[in-house]
Amino acid sequence: MKIICTIYRSARVEGMYLYVDKKEDVSRVPEALLATFGKPQHAMTLLLQPDRKLARADIGKVMDAIQQKGFYLQTPPHEVALNPREDRPS
């Protein structure tokens, strides 16, 4: 299975991306999600196939979500404190 995917960057949240089937575009993305996401900014178009690797997402999960829900939402990575003990009281 292969999917030609359009990837949009969020105008409101740094590091948030929306993956959709190019043919359907954002037609299956819920309005509430689009309101939070902001106006989609085209980042790239990509051919998804099972043997391909993505930098921050599992290709199988992305493809399944696009087929089942019409989209995959990639959220920003959580920032990790360099020294987690700094914030703890002594």
TIMI-2910 file (N, C-alpha, C, CB; in pm, 1 decimal, decimal comma, always signed):
<rs>
+----------+----------+----------+----------+----------+----------+----------+----------+----------+----------+----------+----------+------+
!      n_x !      n_y !      n_z !     ca_x !     ca_y !     ca_z !      c_x !      c_y !      c_z !     cb_x !     cb_y !     cb_z ! resn !
+----------+----------+----------+----------+----------+----------+----------+----------+----------+----------+----------+----------+------+
!    +83,6 !   -118,0 !     +0,0 !     +0,0 !     +0,0 !     +0,0 !    +88,6 !   +125,0 !     +0,0 !    -95,4 !     -0,6 !   +121,8 !  Met !
!    +47,0 !   +224,1 !    -72,8 !   +116,9 !   +352,1 !    -79,9 !    +14,1 !   +463,6 !    -66,9 !   +197,9 !   +365,5 !   -213,2 !  Lys !
!    +55,8 !   +572,9 !     -5,6 !    -31,3 !   +690,7 !     +8,2 !    +49,4 !   +813,4 !    -29,8 !    -88,5 !   +704,0 !   +154,2 !  Ile !
!     -4,3 !   +893,5 !   -119,8 !    +57,2 !  +1023,5 !   -147,1 !     +0,1 !  +1116,8 !    -41,2 !    +27,9 !  +1075,7 !   -296,7 !  Ile !
!    +88,5 !  +1168,1 !    +41,1 !    +50,7 !  +1240,8 !   +161,4 !    +93,4 !  +1387,4 !   +152,8 !   +112,4 !  +1174,7 !   +284,8 !  Cys !
!     +4,2 !  +1474,5 !   +193,6 !    +38,3 !  +1615,3 !   +209,1 !    +59,7 !  +1639,4 !   +357,7 !    -73,5 !  +1709,7 !   +150,4 !  Thr !
!   +168,3 !  +1707,5 !   +389,7 !   +199,9 !  +1737,4 !   +529,0 !   +191,4 !  +1888,1 !   +547,7 !   +341,5 !  +1683,3 !   +568,7 !  Ile !
!   +112,1 !  +1926,3 !   +649,0 !    +94,4 !  +2067,9 !   +681,1 !   +157,5 !  +2098,4 !   +816,0 !    -55,3 !  +2106,1 !   +681,6 !  Tyr !
!   +214,4 !  +2215,3 !   +826,7 !   +271,1 !  +2266,6 !   +951,8 !   +164,5 !  +2355,8 !  +1014,9 !   +407,0 !  +2346,0 !   +927,5 !  Arg !
!   +157,0 !  +2352,0 !  +1148,3 !    +61,2 !  +2435,2 !  +1220,2 !   +108,6 !  +2579,6 !  +1222,9 !    +40,5 !  +2383,0 !  +1363,2 !  Ser !
!    +14,8 !  +2670,6 !  +1203,0 !    +45,6 !  +2813,3 !  +1212,0 !    +48,3 !  +2858,6 !  +1358,3 !    -57,7 !  +2896,1 !  +1132,1 !  Ala !
!     -4,7 !  +2776,3 !  +1448,1 !    -17,5 !  +2816,7 !  +1588,3 !    +75,0 !  +2743,1 !  +1684,5 !   -157,6 !  +2796,7 !  +1632,2 !  Arg !
!   +107,7 !  +2616,8 !  +1653,9 !   +184,7 !  +2535,7 !  +1748,0 !   +313,8 !  +2489,2 !  +1681,2 !   +101,6 !  +2414,0 !  +1797,5 !  Val !
!   +426,3 !  +2536,3 !  +1732,3 !   +556,9 !  +2498,9 !  +1679,6 !   +576,4 !  +2347,9 !  +1692,5 !   +669,8 !  +2575,2 !  +1753,5 !  Glu !
!   +616,5 !  +2283,8 !  +1584,1 !   +645,3 !  +2140,5 !  +1586,6 !   +524,9 !  +2050,7 !  +1567,4 !   +709,5 !  +2106,2 !  +1714,1 !  Gly !
!   +407,4 !  +2106,8 !  +1539,0 !   +288,0 !  +2026,7 !  +1514,9 !   +264,5 !  +2016,0 !  +1364,3 !   +164,1 !  +2088,4 !  +1586,2 !  Met !
!   +240,5 !  +1892,4 !  +1317,8 !   +220,9 !  +1866,1 !  +1175,5 !    +98,5 !  +1779,2 !  +1155,6 !   +345,0 !  +1798,8 !  +1114,3 !  Tyr !
!    +29,7 !  +1800,5 !  +1044,0 !    -89,7 !  +1726,0 !  +1008,0 !    -62,7 !  +1653,8 !   +876,9 !   -214,0 !  +1819,5 !   +996,5 !  Leu !
!    -76,4 !  +1521,2 !   +878,4 !    -56,2 !  +1437,8 !   +759,9 !   -192,8 !  +1398,8 !   +706,1 !    +29,9 !  +1310,8 !   +792,6 !  Tyr !
!   -217,3 !  +1420,3 !   +576,7 !   -345,3 !  +1383,7 !   +514,7 !   -319,9 !  +1321,9 !   +377,7 !   -438,6 !  +1507,6 !   +502,1 !  Val !
!   -416,6 !  +1244,7 !   +330,2 !   -410,1 !  +1190,9 !   +194,9 !   -423,5 !  +1308,7 !    +98,6 !   -522,0 !  +1082,4 !   +169,8 !  Asp !
!   -336,3 !  +1315,4 !     +1,1 !   -337,1 !  +1429,2 !    -92,4 !   -472,0 !  +1443,0 !   -162,7 !   -225,4 !  +1413,1 !   -197,0 !  Lys !
!   -535,4 !  +1330,8 !   -198,0 !   -662,7 !  +1335,5 !   -270,3 !   -775,6 !  +1393,2 !   -184,8 !   -700,5 !  +1196,0 !   -317,9 !  Lys !
!   -774,0 !  +1361,5 !    -54,7 !   -881,3 !  +1406,6 !    +35,1 !   -850,1 !  +1540,3 !   +100,1 !   -906,2 !  +1302,9 !   +142,8 !  Glu !
!   -724,6 !  +1574,5 !   +105,9 !   -675,3 !  +1694,5 !   +173,9 !   -731,3 !  +1696,9 !   +316,8 !   -716,0 !  +1824,6 !    +95,4 !  Asp !
!   -781,8 !  +1807,2 !   +364,0 !   -828,3 !  +1816,9 !   +502,9 !   -978,8 !  +1791,7 !   +517,4 !   -794,5 !  +1953,9 !   +558,6 !  Val !
!  -1042,3 !  +1733,6 !   +416,5 !  -1187,3 !  +1714,8 !   +419,1 !  -1235,8 !  +1626,6 !   +533,7 !  -1232,3 !  +1655,7 !   +289,4 !  Ser !
!  -1153,1 !  +1534,5 !   +583,8 !  -1193,4 !  +1444,2 !   +693,1 !  -1138,6 !  +1488,4 !   +829,7 !  -1146,0 !  +1301,9 !   +662,8 !  Arg !
!  -1069,0 !  +1599,6 !   +833,3 !  -1014,2 !  +1649,4 !   +960,2 !  -1125,3 !  +1724,4 !  +1033,7 !   -889,0 !  +1742,7 !   +936,4 !  Val !
!  -1149,6 !  +1689,9 !  +1160,9 !  -1256,2 !  +1758,3 !  +1235,8 !  -1232,5 !  +1909,5 !  +1245,1 !  -1267,3 !  +1699,4 !  +1376,7 !  Pro !
!  -1341,8 !  +1984,9 !  +1237,4 !  -1334,2 !  +2131,2 !  +1243,7 !  -1267,8 !  +2179,8 !  +1373,0 !  -1474,3 !  +2191,3 !  +1231,9 !  Glu !
!  -1295,7 !  +2112,1 !  +1483,7 !  -1236,1 !  +2152,1 !  +1612,3 !  -1083,5 !  +2140,2 !  +1607,9 !  -1292,6 !  +2065,4 !  +1727,5 !  Ala !
!  -1034,1 !  +2035,6 !  +1543,8 !   -889,5 !  +2019,1 !  +1531,4 !   -830,5 !  +2127,8 !  +1442,8 !   -855,8 !  +1880,7 !  +1475,0 !  Leu !
!   -896,5 !  +2157,6 !  +1332,5 !   -847,6 !  +2263,4 !  +1243,4 !   -847,8 !  +2399,1 !  +1313,1 !   -933,3 !  +2269,9 !  +1116,2 !  Leu !
!   -945,6 !  +2422,8 !  +1399,9 !   -951,0 !  +2549,6 !  +1473,1 !   -831,2 !  +2562,0 !  +1566,8 !  -1082,8 !  +2560,9 !  +1552,9 !  Ala !
!   -793,6 !  +2452,5 !  +1631,9 !   -677,8 !  +2451,8 !  +1720,9 !   -548,0 !  +2458,5 !  +1642,0 !   -679,2 !  +2327,1 !  +1809,1 !  Thr !
!   -543,4 !  +2385,8 !  +1531,0 !   -423,9 !  +2375,8 !  +1447,7 !   -389,7 !  +2509,1 !  +1380,5 !   -443,1 !  +2267,8 !  +1341,9 !  Phe !
!   -492,8 !  +2583,6 !  +1344,3 !   -472,6 !  +2709,3 !  +1271,6 !   -469,9 !  +2682,8 !  +1122,2 !   -341,9 !  +2778,6 !  +1316,1 !  Gly !
!   -449,1 !  +2786,5 !  +1044,8 !   -446,6 !  +2771,0 !   +898,9 !   -329,5 !  +2680,7 !   +859,8 !   -435,2 !  +2909,9 !   +828,0 !  Lys !
!   -359,7 !  +2565,0 !   +795,0 !   -252,7 !  +2473,9 !   +756,4 !   -155,1 !  +2538,7 !   +657,8 !   -311,6 !  +2347,5 !   +695,5 !  Pro !
!    -27,0 !  +2524,0 !   +686,0 !    +78,3 !  +2574,7 !   +598,2 !   +147,8 !  +2454,6 !   +533,4 !   +181,0 !  +2664,1 !   +677,6 !  Gln !
!   +144,7 !  +2449,1 !   +400,4 !   +202,7 !  +2334,9 !   +330,3 !   +351,3 !  +2321,2 !   +363,6 !   +183,1 !  +2349,4 !   +178,2 !  His !
!   +389,5 !  +2202,7 !   +411,1 !   +529,4 !  +2174,7 !   +441,5 !   +592,0 !  +2091,2 !   +330,4 !   +542,1 !  +2102,3 !   +576,8 !  Ala !
!   +521,8 !  +1982,4 !   +289,8 !   +573,9 !  +1897,0 !   +182,9 !   +470,0 !  +1795,3 !   +141,0 !   +702,2 !  +1826,1 !   +227,5 !  Met !
!   +496,8 !  +1731,7 !    +27,1 !   +418,5 !  +1619,2 !    -20,4 !   +514,2 !  +1501,0 !    -24,3 !   +352,5 !  +1647,5 !   -161,9 !  Thr !
!   +467,4 !  +1386,6 !    +23,1 !   +555,1 !  +1272,7 !    +43,5 !   +482,6 !  +1144,2 !     +6,8 !   +604,7 !  +1267,4 !   +188,8 !  Leu !
!   +553,4 !  +1049,6 !    -52,7 !   +497,9 !   +917,4 !    -80,0 !   +523,2 !   +830,5 !    +42,1 !   +560,7 !   +853,8 !   -209,2 !  Leu !
!   +415,0 !   +787,4 !   +107,2 !   +427,6 !   +699,5 !   +223,2 !   +413,6 !   +555,5 !   +176,7 !   +321,2 !   +733,5 !   +332,0 !  Leu !
!   +504,4 !   +471,9 !   +223,1 !   +497,1 !   +328,8 !   +197,1 !   +561,5 !   +257,6 !   +315,9 !   +568,1 !   +290,8 !    +61,4 !  Gln !
!   +520,4 !   +133,7 !   +342,7 !   +562,2 !    +64,9 !   +464,7 !   +712,7 !    +57,1 !   +489,3 !   +508,9 !    -71,1 !   +462,2 !  Pro !
!   +793,8 !    +52,9 !   +386,5 !   +938,0 !    +38,1 !   +406,6 !  +1011,0 !   +171,9 !   +426,6 !   +998,0 !    -34,4 !   +288,6 !  Asp !
!   +936,5 !   +280,7 !   +424,7 !   +996,9 !   +412,9 !   +441,9 !  +1008,0 !   +447,3 !   +590,5 !   +914,2 !   +520,6 !   +367,9 !  Arg !
!  +1106,2 !   +525,6 !   +626,8 !  +1123,9 !   +571,2 !   +764,5 !  +1085,5 !   +718,3 !   +773,6 !  +1270,5 !   +549,3 !   +812,5 !  Lys !
!  +1023,3 !   +755,5 !   +883,9 !   +994,6 !   +895,6 !   +914,3 !  +1076,3 !   +934,4 !  +1036,5 !   +841,2 !   +919,3 !   +938,8 !  Leu !
!  +1113,5 !  +1060,1 !  +1045,2 !  +1200,7 !  +1105,3 !  +1153,5 !  +1136,8 !  +1092,4 !  +1292,2 !  +1240,0 !  +1248,8 !  +1129,7 !  Ala !
!  +1010,1 !  +1132,2 !  +1305,4 !   +949,8 !  +1136,8 !  +1438,9 !   +819,1 !  +1060,2 !  +1451,4 !   +926,4 !  +1278,2 !  +1477,7 !  Arg !
!   +789,4 !   +974,8 !  +1356,6 !   +663,3 !   +901,0 !  +1363,6 !   +681,0 !   +762,2 !  +1304,0 !   +550,7 !   +977,3 !  +1290,2 !  Ala !
!   +599,6 !   +669,9 !  +1351,8 !   +599,0 !   +533,8 !  +1299,7 !   +515,7 !   +530,9 !  +1171,4 !   +542,7 !   +433,2 !  +1405,4 !  Asp !
!   +578,6 !   +490,5 !  +1062,9 !   +512,0 !   +494,4 !   +931,0 !   +381,7 !   +412,2 !   +930,3 !   +607,7 !   +441,2 !   +821,8 !  Ile !
!   +381,9 !   +298,7 !   +998,5 !   +261,6 !   +215,3 !  +1003,8 !   +146,6 !   +286,3 !  +1072,4 !   +291,0 !    +85,0 !  +1075,4 !  Gly !
!   +175,3 !   +352,9 !  +1183,5 !    +71,6 !   +427,0 !  +1256,4 !    +19,8 !   +544,4 !  +1174,7 !   +126,0 !   +476,9 !  +1390,6 !  Lys !
!   +109,6 !   +611,8 !  +1105,5 !    +69,7 !   +725,7 !  +1021,9 !    -23,4 !   +678,3 !   +910,7 !   +194,3 !   +796,6 !   +961,7 !  Val !
!    +15,9 !   +573,2 !   +840,8 !    -64,6 !   +522,8 !   +729,2 !   -200,2 !   +470,6 !   +777,5 !    +11,0 !   +411,5 !   +655,0 !  Met !
!   -201,1 !   +397,6 !   +889,8 !   -327,8 !   +347,3 !   +945,5 !   -420,8 !   +461,6 !   +982,9 !   -301,3 !   +259,4 !  +1068,4 !  Asp !
!   -367,1 !   +563,9 !  +1048,8 !   -449,8 !   +677,2 !  +1090,7 !   -507,9 !   +750,6 !   +970,4 !   -367,9 !   +774,1 !  +1176,5 !  Ala !
!   -427,8 !   +769,2 !   +866,6 !   -478,2 !   +837,8 !   +746,9 !   -590,5 !   +757,0 !   +682,9 !   -364,2 !   +860,8 !   +644,8 !  Ile !
!   -573,9 !   +625,5 !   +675,8 !   -678,4 !   +542,3 !   +615,7 !   -805,1 !   +539,3 !   +700,6 !   -627,2 !   +400,6 !   +595,4 !  Gln !
!   -789,3 !   +526,0 !   +832,6 !   -905,5 !   +510,9 !   +919,6 !   -974,2 !   +642,3 !   +953,3 !   -864,8 !   +443,2 !  +1045,8 !  Gln !
!   -895,3 !   +745,2 !   +987,4 !   -953,3 !   +872,4 !  +1032,3 !   -944,0 !   +983,9 !   +929,1 !   -885,6 !   +916,9 !  +1158,1 !  Lys !
!   -855,0 !   +967,8 !   +831,7 !   -837,5 !  +1072,6 !   +731,6 !   -721,5 !  +1165,6 !   +761,2 !   -962,8 !  +1152,5 !   +720,1 !  Gly !
!   -653,7 !  +1144,3 !   +875,1 !   -541,0 !  +1231,6 !   +910,7 !   -454,7 !  +1165,4 !  +1018,2 !   -592,1 !  +1369,6 !   +960,1 !  Phe !
!   -333,9 !  +1216,4 !  +1033,5 !   -245,3 !  +1181,8 !  +1145,2 !   -191,6 !  +1313,1 !  +1198,5 !   -127,9 !  +1083,8 !  +1101,2 !  Tyr !
!   -201,1 !  +1333,8 !  +1328,1 !   -151,9 !  +1455,8 !  +1390,5 !    -22,2 !  +1425,4 !  +1463,7 !   -257,3 !  +1515,2 !  +1487,3 !  Leu !
!    +84,8 !  +1491,2 !  +1422,4 !   +214,4 !  +1477,8 !  +1489,2 !   +230,6 !  +1596,1 !  +1582,7 !   +332,6 !  +1470,4 !  +1386,0 !  Gln !
!   +241,9 !  +1566,7 !  +1711,0 !   +255,3 !  +1672,5 !  +1810,3 !   +402,4 !  +1699,8 !  +1839,0 !   +181,5 !  +1635,0 !  +1939,8 !  Thr !
!   +431,9 !  +1816,5 !  +1893,6 !   +571,0 !  +1850,2 !  +1923,6 !   +627,7 !  +1756,5 !  +2029,7 !   +582,1 !  +1996,1 !  +1970,4 !  Pro !
!   +756,8 !  +1730,3 !  +2023,6 !   +817,2 !  +1646,0 !  +2127,4 !   +816,8 !  +1720,1 !  +2260,5 !   +961,9 !  +1605,0 !  +2088,6 !  Pro !
!   +807,7 !  +1645,2 !  +2368,0 !   +813,1 !  +1706,7 !  +2501,1 !   +956,0 !  +1748,2 !  +2530,5 !   +760,5 !  +1609,3 !  +2610,6 !  His !
!   +970,7 !  +1865,4 !  +2588,7 !  +1103,8 !  +1910,7 !  +2628,0 !  +1143,2 !  +1838,7 !  +2755,4 !  +1107,9 !  +2065,3 !  +2647,7 !  Glu !
!  +1265,0 !  +1790,6 !  +2758,6 !  +1315,2 !  +1718,3 !  +2874,8 !  +1411,5 !  +1808,9 !  +2949,3 !  +1384,5 !  +1584,8 !  +2833,5 !  Val !
!  +1391,7 !  +1821,7 !  +3078,7 !  +1481,9 !  +1903,8 !  +3159,6 !  +1620,8 !  +1841,7 !  +3158,1 !  +1429,5 !  +1917,7 !  +3305,3 !  Ala !
!  +1722,1 !  +1925,7 !  +3147,3 !  +1859,3 !  +1876,0 !  +3145,7 !  +1896,8 !  +1814,0 !  +3279,1 !  +1956,2 !  +1988,2 !  +3111,3 !  Leu !
!  +1848,0 !  +1872,2 !  +3387,2 !  +1872,1 !  +1819,0 !  +3518,6 !  +1738,6 !  +1817,2 !  +3592,5 !  +1979,3 !  +1902,4 !  +3594,9 !  Asn !
!  +1664,8 !  +1704,8 !  +3586,5 !  +1530,2 !  +1701,9 !  +3643,5 !  +1527,2 !  +1726,4 !  +3793,6 !  +1466,2 !  +1570,3 !  +3614,0 !  Pro !
!  +1635,9 !  +1710,3 !  +3863,9 !  +1639,3 !  +1730,6 !  +4008,6 !  +1643,0 !  +1878,8 !  +4046,6 !  +1759,8 !  +1659,6 !  +4067,8 !  Arg !
!  +1672,4 !  +1967,2 !  +3952,1 !  +1680,4 !  +2110,8 !  +3981,5 !  +1548,5 !  +2167,9 !  +4031,6 !  +1724,2 !  +2186,5 !  +3858,1 !  Glu !
!  +1436,2 !  +2114,8 !  +3981,9 !  +1306,0 !  +2169,6 !  +4017,1 !  +1249,8 !  +2110,0 !  +4145,9 !  +1209,2 !  +2146,7 !  +3904,3 !  Asp !
!  +1314,3 !  +2011,2 !  +4200,1 !  +1263,3 !  +1947,1 !  +4320,5 !  +1309,2 !  +2022,4 !  +4445,1 !  +1308,9 !  +1800,6 !  +4326,8 !  Arg !
!  +1219,3 !  +2035,4 !  +4543,3 !  +1260,2 !  +2099,3 !  +4668,5 !  +1358,0 !  +2010,8 !  +4743,9 !  +1137,9 !  +2130,1 !  +4756,5 !  Pro !
!  +1448,9 !  +2070,9 !  +4818,1 !  +1550,1 !  +1995,8 !  +4894,4 !  +1494,6 !  +1942,4 !  +5023,2 !  +1670,1 !  +2082,6 !  +4924,0 !  Ser !
+----------+----------+----------+----------+----------+----------+----------+----------+----------+----------+----------+----------+------+
</rs>
